[in-house]
Amino acid sequence: MAENDQILIDRFTSGDARAFQELVERYKKKVYYLAYDITGDHHEAEDVSQEVFVKAFRSLNTFRRDAKMSSWLYKITVNSSIDSLRKKSSKPETSMDIIEKADVQNSSLGSSTELDPVRTAESLLLQKQISYALQKVSPKERSVFVMRHYNDLKIREIAEILDISIGTVKALLFRSIKKLRKELSTYRGNPGLEVTHE
């Protein structure tokens, strides 16, 4: 994969514009889903994705040959997503976005989930709770969490992408998990709309 990326970069720097389109096709889904996991918003993720590839197009001539294309694009995606979150007002994710994402995830679980409305409802509720809980952590903590747990990146890779130490990644990950557990425990402690008992 890395060799193919380098060939495409060489073609692009030699004036072959189609080579960049091939790179976009190769990475557009990964970039979009990472942006979506960080921003929690479909339209925001689309905007970030476009911005990422515009930035990549402008900077590809200076891309380091010893670097990994995926890590470079992830770095641009994370930074652009965090910038986007800082610019927009702190409004919660819309329920339609939560349901849309949960539906996509449920469809990959197989027919057993589709045939069991209780499990489907529980899965939707859990996804909703996680989505809202993720809005409570800082953009950087959220970025580290989604790269580690949604994209299965190693701690070392995340450190390289964010240009921070491995220790800082671990600290951010620890803090994000601690905050998410706290948020999710409040949901579990108050499953319905009734007031909590003392």
PyMOL commands that set and color helices and strands:
alter all, ss='L'
color gray80, all
select helices_A, chain A and resi 2-13+17-39+42-62+69-87+95-107+111-115+117-134+139-149+155-162+166-189
alter helices_A, ss='H'
color red, helices_A
deselect
rebuild
show_as cartoon
